């Protein structure tokens, strides 16, 4: 995806949805941030909002990719039939957001560089799919190798 995602546009497959999150992750990397992106879709596959990790750019530890997408989507009557798509396995903070608001489905680009709360999500009835996208694995592996201190800060390690 070479152009910005379009809110309200239909992204029919999980792979198309992941392209929205990937676009956000790569934009975040270009801005000097952590390359994690996410997007929230309604039950008709329409993009509600997308975002990227902005801990560095916004100097805000709460702006993970999933929280940025959630905020961009705005208020919804219900999240039960929505899908959160994220480039990386959601951390406990973002997994908590999924559970708190009852997001029914999560699509994960990859979980080899970080494995978050996805088992807990499954145990609590969330439909979780992992795509193991090789390009996203490469993006995160390279980022972690080049920025170990920033990565450890983001995941709460010392």
N, C-alpha and C positions, 0 to 999 in steps of 0.2 A: 504494500500500500504506500504510494508515494505522496498522497495528499491527505490532509487531516480527515479524520472520521467525521461522518455527518450524523448528528443527532436526529433521530426519527427514521433514518435509513434502515432497511432490512438487511441483515447479515444472516443468511439462512443456515449455514453449517457451523459446526464448532470451529473448524479451521478458519472460516471467514471472520468469525467473532474474535478468534485469537489474533488475527491480523490487526484488529483495532488495538488490542492490548500491546502487541508488539510495536506498533507505531508509537504509542505513548512511551514505552520503555526506551526506544531508540531516541526519541526526542529528549527524554530525561537524561540519557547518557550524553547527548550533544550539549546539553546545558551544564554539564559537569556534575550531574547527580547520579543517583543509584538507578541502574536500568531495570526498573520493575514497573510494568504498566498493568492497567486493569480496565474493565468496561462492564457496565451493567445493562442487561437486555430484558425487555418484557417478554411475555409468553408468546407474542407474535414475532419474535426475533428482531424487534426494533430497538435500536440503540437509544437508551435513556440518558447515558452519560459515560464519559471515560476520563481517566486521569492517570497520573504517574506519581511515583514516589518523589516527594519534594522536601525531604528532610534537609538537603543541602541548599537547594535554590530558595526555599522559603524559610530556612532556619527554623523549621517546625517539625519536631519529632513525631507528631501525630499524623502527618500527611504521608501515609503509606499509599501505594498504588490503589489498593482497594478502597481506602477511605476517601481518596481524591475522586474516584469514580462514583462512589456512593453520594458524595456531596454534589458532584456535577449533575447527577441524575435528578436531584431535587426530591421533594416529598412525594411519596406514592401512598395510595390507600392501603395497599398490601404488597408485600415483597415475596409472598409464598410462591408465586409462579414466575419469579424472575430468575435470571441466570447471571452469576458473577463470573467473569472470565478474567483470569490473572496469569501473567507470564510465569510466576513462581509460586510454589506451594505457600498458602497463606500462613503467616506467623500466628501465634496465639491471639494477638490483638485483633488481627483481621478475621481470624476464625470466629472470635467472639462477636464481631460485627455481623457476620453471616448468621450466627445463631440468634443474636439479640433481635434482629429484624426479620427472622424467619425466611431468609433467602433460600429457595428450594433446591437450587442446583449450582454447582461450582465446576468450572472447567479450568484445569491447570495446564499451563504450557510445559512445565517441567518441574520435577521434584528431586533431581539428582544432586544439585548443588545446595539445596536446603529442603528439609522435610518438616513442614509445620504441623498444624492441627488437623490435617485432613482425616486421620483415623477417627478422631473425636467427632468431626462433622458427620462422617458416615454412621458412627454409632448413634447419632442423634437424628437420623433420618434424612440427612442432606444427601442428594444424589451427586456424587463426586466422580469426575472423569479426568484422567491424566493423559496428555497427549505425547509427552516426552519428545518435544521438538528439538532436534539436534542443533539448530541455529541458536535457539535460546539458551541451551546448555552451554554453547560456546561463548555467547555474550556474557553470561554470568561467571563462567570459569575465568575468562579473561579479566573481567572486572574485579573479581575476588583476588586473583593473583596480583593485579596492579594496585589494588587499594585495600589491603588487608585491615588496616586500622579503621577505615570508614565502614567497611563491611561488618566488622565486629561490633562497632558502635550501633549499626542499624539492627543487628540481631540480638543486641543486649549482652554481648560477650566482652570480656576484657582482654 
